[in-house]
Amino acid sequence: AGRGLLDEDDWTRNYDLMHDLTNSCAEMEYTAGDIASMKPLLNDSLGHSISFDDKIRCYITLVSSLSANDRPKDAVKIILEVLERIGETFPSTVDPATVLDGLQETQKVLEDTPIDSLKSLPEMKDKQKALEMRFLNKLLISSFMASMHDLTALTMFRMVRISMVHGLCSESPSAFVSYGYFLCSGGASKGCVVHHDIEEGYRYGKAGMALAKRFDPRQSIRASVIFYGSIAFYKEPLQAVIEPLEATYEASMMAGDLYSAAFCSFLAFQYSLFCGKNLEDLLRKMTRSIESLGEHKQTAILAHQVIDEQCVLNLTGRSDDPTKLKGESVDIDVLEAKRLWRLVSLACSYQVGISYLYGKYEMALQYAEKKKDTDEKHLHGFREFSRWVRCAYVFYDGLASLALSRTSSDPKLIQRSQDAIDSMKTWAKLAPWNFEHKLELLLAEQAFAAGNYDAAFRSYGNGVNLAEKRGFVNEAAVAAECAFIFFKERGDYGLAEVYRSRAVELYGKWGATAKVTR
């Protein structure tokens, strides 16, 4: 309304007022999801801005919009140009060697400061450095979305070093939590791999979250997204991560940070799916969330969340072929035809589990290979933001390999299953609540394939009981079904029927009606 009272001449007569109102209107249109109305406002402000400093606010809104609408590479280009103008340049070519140099430089800056002492660092006084950190934080998110993982790593290192040297600002928590994520995930791109240090990565993540309490809660949202989205489950029960993500979603919406809100919504639903929340309840909530993402033009996250929705549709009997992610929400073949490689990679990860659940073991391994091929050829050794997807992928890949190894002596299957078991042993030591029952089931299937029936008997029982006790109804159902197959093939039809009935009951409790009816 205020801008409607002014005209073009007010860019000269009342420049400050016109500039502020135009940018405020653009920000409101972005928050409302009206990108078409936002664009001319930003162009108007950029065209009339007297100085580069006056364009900063426009650029922040613009890059947020580009990232949200699945144009992260365009956002990266603008951010790098802005950073160069304000004195923070990046090498023209960022490769694994550059990243490793940046890591070593960062480790050197950190080596004399215990992690617990980060909270004692002074606040940043240099306004120029604070501005650089603001755009570096934008670059952190946009480069990751664009699968420019070496640039993402270099950015987080830069943010950590600036925080250590110049003090803490509102973006510093994201820097330290991101550094923790880097350590947990074991590197950036395929060519830049470092030793996984989940313990230290978790400690940096927790330190970053503690730092966030020093600043306006609205400015610590991104740190919460990263910590609860990709670090916390390595040490904390998966179910306990969902509530903080939902709380961060609410905080993000209140702050007008639509991208963080969308990301939190996606992750909360993803984790709810993987920890066995009732599928019918989940589908109702997911449908509302997808509608909201569409209304707010969060197309990048929307494209990911519909893959979750299709999984639920497959499991609840709402797809023509429950063994394949192909239906009203998403079609994995169409994603590949459109060369949407990041979505293809995610869909393949889910497809490994879906194929296994419906007894299509060879199909599961085919999709595992397709994911690997996609990541290496098209995504530069892509690492999922949500590392839980990776853990689930390893679990079902291992189970499919073990199921096939019962009738095959292929050494590749044996090695593949052993790799899965080794990974699960590492994760089970860190977070037994999340991974111990998975390890027990993998060991049971390994013992079954090797003919060690006493060990299989014990591990099947442990797997079912631990999964159910810890709330993973979905994986308790899977373990019970595997135990049914074991006892049936052993000729113990009494115990086979016990576990068959238990599997049916647990799948029904999960809401996987398509499994129950098969």
Long-range contacts (C-beta under 8 A, 24 or more apart in sequence): 11-48, 15-48, 15-50, 18-48, 19-45, 19-48, 19-49, 19-54, 22-48, 23-57, 23-58, 23-61, 26-58, 26-61, 27-61, 27-256, 30-61, 30-64, 30-65, 30-258, 31-256, 31-258, 31-296, 32-296, 33-258, 33-295, 33-296, 33-297, 33-298, 34-297, 35-65, 35-69, 35-297, 38-65, 52-85, 56-82, 56-131, 59-135, 60-134, 60-135, 60-138, 63-138, 63-142, 64-138, 64-258, 64-259, 66-142, 67-138, 67-141, 67-142, 67-145, 67-259, 67-300, 68-258, 68-259, 68-262, 68-297, 68-298, 68-299, 68-300, 68-301, 69-297, 69-299, 69-300, 70-145, 70-299, 70-300, 70-303, 72-142, 72-143, 72-144, 72-145, 72-146, 72-300, 73-146, 73-148, 75-138, 75-142, 75-146, 76-139, 76-142, 76-143, 76-146, 76-148, 76-151, 79-135, 79-138, 79-139, 79-142, 80-139, 82-135, 83-132, 83-135, 83-136, 83-139, 86-128, 86-131, 86-132, 86-135, 87-128, 87-132, 88-132, 88-135, 88-136, 88-158, 90-151, 90-154, 94-148, 94-150, 94-151, 94-154, 95-150, 95-191, 96-150, 96-188, 96-189, 96-191, 96-192, 98-150, 98-154, 99-150, 99-153, 99-154, 99-157, 99-188, 99-189, 99-192, 100-192, 100-194, 102-153, 102-154, 102-157, 102-158, 103-153, 103-157, 103-194, 105-157, 105-161, 106-157, 106-160, 106-161, 106-179, 109-160, 109-161, 109-164, 109-165, 110-160, 110-164, 113-164, 115-200, 115-203, 115-204, 115-207, 116-207, 118-176, 118-207, 118-210, 118-211, 119-207, 119-210, 119-211, 119-214, 121-163, 121-164, 121-167, 121-168, 122-167, 122-168, 123-167, 123-168, 123-169, 123-214, 124-163, 124-166, 124-167, 124-168, 124-169, 124-172, 125-166, 125-167, 126-166, 126-167, 129-162, 129-166, 129-169, 130-169, 132-162, 133-159, 133-162, 133-163, 133-169, 133-171, 133-172, 133-175, 134-171, 136-162, 136-171, 136-175, 137-171, 137-174, 137-175, 137-222, 140-174, 140-175, 140-178, 141-222, 141-259, 144-385, 145-300, 147-342, 147-379, 147-380, 147-382, 149-188, 149-189, 149-192, 149-380, 149-381, 149-382, 149-383, 150-188, 150-189, 150-191, 150-192, 150-380, 152-188, 153-182, 153-187, 153-188, 153-192, 156-182, 168-211, 168-214, 169-215, 170-215, 170-216, 170-219, 170-220, 171-219, 171-222, 172-208, 172-211, 173-208, 173-209, 173-211, 173-212, 173-215, 173-220, 173-222, 173-223, 174-208, 174-222, 174-223, 174-226, 175-208, 176-204, 176-205, 176-207, 176-208, 176-211, 176-223, 177-204, 177-205, 177-208, 177-209, 177-223, 177-226, 177-227, 177-231, 178-208, 178-226, 179-204, 179-208, 180-204, 180-205, 180-206, 180-207, 180-208, 180-227, 180-231, 181-205, 181-226, 181-230, 181-231, 184-230, 184-231, 184-234, 184-387, 185-230, 185-383, 185-387, 187-383, 188-383, 189-380, 189-381, 190-375, 190-376, 190-380, 190-381, 191-381, 196-426, 198-234, 198-235, 198-430, 199-430, 201-231, 201-234, 202-231, 202-232, 202-234, 202-235, 205-231, 205-232, 217-251, 218-251, 218-254, 218-255, 218-257, 221-248, 221-251, 221-252, 221-255, 221-257, 221-260, 222-257, 222-260, 224-248, 224-251, 224-264, 225-260, 225-263, 225-264, 225-267, 228-264, 228-267, 229-263, 229-264, 229-267, 229-385, 229-386, 230-385, 230-386, 230-387, 230-388, 233-271, 233-387, 233-388, 233-431, 233-434, 234-387, 234-427, 234-430, 234-431, 235-430, 235-431, 236-431, 236-433, 237-431, 237-433, 237-434, 237-470, 237-471, 238-271, 238-274, 238-275, 238-388, 238-433, 238-434, 239-275, 239-471, 241-271, 242-268, 242-271, 242-272, 242-275, 245-271, 258-296, 258-298, 259-298, 259-301, 262-293, 262-296, 262-298, 262-300, 262-301, 262-302, 263-301, 265-289, 265-292, 265-293, 265-301, 265-305, 266-301, 266-304, 266-305, 266-308, 267-386, 269-305, 269-308, 270-308, 270-386, 270-388, 270-389, 271-388, 273-308, 273-311, 273-312, 274-388, 274-392, 274-474, 275-471, 275-472, 275-474, 276-471, 276-472, 276-473, 276-474, 276-475, 276-476, 276-510, 278-509, 278-510, 278-511, 279-312, 279-315, 279-316, 279-510, 279-511, 279-512, 280-316, 280-511, 281-511, 282-312, 282-511, 283-309, 283-312, 283-313, 283-316, 286-312, 303-340, 303-343, 304-343, 304-346, 306-330, 307-343, 307-346, 307-347, 307-350, 308-350, 311-350, 311-354, 314-354, 314-514, 315-354, 315-357, 315-510, 315-511, 315-512, 315-513, 315-514, 315-515, 316-511, 316-512, 316-513, 316-514, 317-513, 317-514, 317-517, 319-514, 322-354, 322-358, 322-514, 322-518, 323-354, 323-355, 323-358, 323-360, 323-363, 324-351, 324-354, 324-355, 325-350, 325-351, 325-354, 339-378, 341-374, 341-378, 341-379, 341-382, 342-379, 342-382, 344-370, 344-371, 344-374, 344-378, 345-371, 345-374, 345-375, 345-379, 345-382, 345-384, 346-384, 346-389, 348-374, 349-384, 349-389, 349-390, 349-392, 349-393, 350-389, 352-393, 352-396, 352-397, 352-400, 353-392, 353-393, 353-395, 353-396, 355-400, 356-396, 356-399, 356-400, 356-403, 357-478, 357-512, 357-515, 358-515, 358-518, 361-400, 361-403, 361-404, 362-400, 362-404, 364-396, 364-397, 364-400, 365-397, 365-400, 365-401, 365-404, 365-416, 368-393, 368-397, 368-400, 391-423, 391-427, 391-434, 391-435, 394-419, 394-420, 394-423, 394-424, 395-420, 395-424, 395-438, 395-442, 398-424, 398-442, 399-441, 399-442, 399-445, 399-478, 399-482, 402-442, 402-445, 402-446, 402-448, 402-449, 403-445, 405-449, 406-448, 406-449, 417-442, 417-445, 417-446, 417-449, 421-446, 433-470, 434-470, 436-466, 437-462, 437-463, 437-464, 437-466, 437-467, 437-470, 437-472, 437-475, 437-476, 437-479, 438-463, 438-467, 438-475, 440-466, 440-479, 441-467, 441-475, 441-478, 441-479, 441-482, 444-479, 444-482, 444-483, 444-486, 445-482, 448-486, 453-490, 456-486, 460-486, 460-499, 464-499, 464-502, 468-506, 473-506, 473-509, 473-510, 474-506, 474-510, 474-512, 476-506, 477-503, 477-506, 477-507, 477-509, 477-510, 477-512, 477-515, 480-506, 481-507
